Amino acid sequence: MAIRTIGRPPLADRLDLPLAPGPPCLPSPAYDAARRQFRALDAVEALASEPSAGPTVFLTGADLYLPGSPFVFGVSLPARSTALVSTFRLEGEVARLASVIRHEVAHLLGLAHCAAPGCLLYPASAPADIDARGADPCAACLGALTRGAR
C-alpha cells in the first residue's frame, strides 16, 4: 500500500506514515469551476492510471464532491486499487486524516459502508462524524474481511 501526496496537502507531513510524491496537482478536467471543487470520481479515475506497484491512496488538499453531496472526505475505486483522500474539510485534525485513510483502505480491501455508528466503515458527512466513529472495523466488517469482503 502506497500513500502518495498531490502537491503539499495540509496535515500530510504530520502523519507517521511513509509518503511518496504523486502528481503535482489533480487533473484539471475534474475541476468544477461553478462549485470550486473537484469531481471526486473523475479525479480518482484519472489518478488510477498513474503508474503504481499496488494499491495506492492519494492525498490532496483540494475540496472534493460527488453528485448529490456537498463534499466528500474521500473516494475509492476498489476495482482499480486507488483511493483519493482530501484534507480540505478536516479542520486541521491529523487524527481525522488517519481515520479517513483507514476508511478508504478498508474500501480498497472490499468492505462497503456499515450501518453500525461505531464502525470505521460508518459513512461521515461532517468532521464530527469522523470523530464519533471507531478507529477499527466492527466485528461484522472484520468477519467480512476474513470471509473475502462484502
C-alpha positions in Angstrom: 0.0 0.0 0.0 1.4 3.3 -1.0 0.4 6.8 0.1 1.2 9.5 -2.4 0.8 13.2 -2.0 -0.6 15.5 -4.6 1.3 18.8 -4.1 1.7 19.5 -0.4 -1.6 18.7 1.3 -2.1 20.1 4.8 -1.6 17.6 7.6 0.2 15.1 5.4 3.6 16.0 7.0 2.2 15.2 10.4 1.3 11.6 9.5 3.5 9.0 10.9 3.5 7.1 7.6 5.9 6.9 4.7 4.7 9.2 1.9 5.8 9.3 -1.7 5.3 12.2 -4.1 2.5 11.9 -6.6 1.5 14.2 -9.4 1.8 18.0 -8.6 -2.0 18.6 -8.9 -5.3 17.0 -9.6 -6.3 16.7 -13.2 -7.8 19.9 -14.4 -10.7 18.2 -16.3 -12.0 17.0 -12.9 -12.4 20.6 -11.7 -15.9 22.1 -11.5 -15.4 25.9 -11.6 -19.0 26.6 -10.7 -18.6 24.7 -7.5 -14.9 25.5 -6.9 -14.4 21.8 -6.2 -13.1 18.7 -7.9 -15.4 15.9 -9.0 -14.0 13.1 -6.8 -14.8 10.2 -9.2 -13.3 12.0 -12.2 -10.1 12.8 -10.2 -9.7 9.3 -8.7 -10.3 7.6 -12.1 -7.5 9.8 -13.6 -5.2 9.0 -10.7 -5.9 5.3 -11.1 -4.0 5.5 -14.4 -0.8 6.7 -12.6 2.0 4.0 -12.6 1.8 2.1 -9.3 3.2 -1.1 -7.8 -0.1 -1.8 -5.9 -2.9 -0.2 -4.0 -2.5 3.5 -3.7 -4.1 6.2 -1.6 -3.6 9.7 -2.9 -3.8 12.7 -0.5 -4.8 16.1 -1.7 -5.6 19.5 -0.1 -8.3 20.1 -2.7 -12.1 20.1 -2.0 -13.9 17.1 -3.4 -17.5 16.3 -4.1 -19.7 13.5 -5.5 -23.0 14.2 -7.3 -25.7 14.7 -4.7 -23.3 15.5 -2.0 -21.9 19.0 -1.0 -18.5 17.4 -0.3 -16.7 14.1 0.5 -13.6 13.4 2.6 -12.5 10.6 0.3 -13.5 8.2 -2.5 -12.3 4.8 -3.6 -12.2 2.7 -6.7 -11.6 -0.8 -5.3 -11.5 -2.4 -8.8 -8.6 -0.1 -9.7 -6.9 -0.3 -6.2 -7.0 3.5 -5.9 -8.4 5.9 -3.4 -8.3 9.7 -3.0 -8.5 11.5 0.4 -8.9 15.2 0.9 -7.6 17.2 3.9 -9.7 20.3 2.9 -12.5 19.9 5.4 -10.7 18.1 8.2 -10.2 21.3 10.3 -6.5 20.7 10.9 -7.0 17.3 12.7 -4.4 14.7 11.8 -6.5 12.0 13.7 -9.3 12.7 11.2 -7.0 12.3 8.3 -5.7 9.0 9.6 -9.3 7.8 10.1 -10.3 8.8 6.5 -7.2 7.0 5.1 -8.1 3.8 7.1 -11.7 4.1 6.0 -10.7 4.3 2.3 -8.2 1.5 2.7 -11.0 -0.7 4.0 -13.0 0.1 0.9 -9.9 -0.9 -1.2 -10.0 -4.2 0.7 -13.6 -4.7 -0.5 -15.6 -3.5 2.5 -18.8 -1.4 2.0 -20.2 1.2 4.3 -21.6 -0.1 7.6 -24.7 0.9 9.5 -23.0 0.5 12.9 -22.2 4.0 14.1 -19.0 3.0 16.0 -17.6 1.2 13.0 -14.7 2.6 10.9 -16.8 1.9 7.8 -19.7 4.1 9.0 -20.1 7.0 6.5 -19.2 10.5 7.5 -20.8 13.7 6.3 -19.2 16.1 8.8 -15.9 16.2 10.7 -17.8 15.3 13.9 -18.9 12.0 12.2 -15.3 11.1 11.7 -14.6 11.8 15.4 -17.6 9.7 16.5 -16.8 6.5 14.6 -14.3 4.0 15.8 -10.7 3.5 14.7 -11.4 0.0 13.6 -14.0 -2.0 11.6 -16.7 -3.6 13.7 -16.9 -7.3 14.3 -19.2 -7.8 11.4 -16.9 -6.0 9.0 -13.8 -7.8 10.3 -15.7 -11.0 9.7 -16.5 -9.9 6.2 -12.8 -9.3 5.6 -11.9 -12.8 6.7 -14.6 -14.3 4.5 -13.4 -12.2 1.5 -15.3 -8.9 1.9 -18.9 -7.9 1.2 
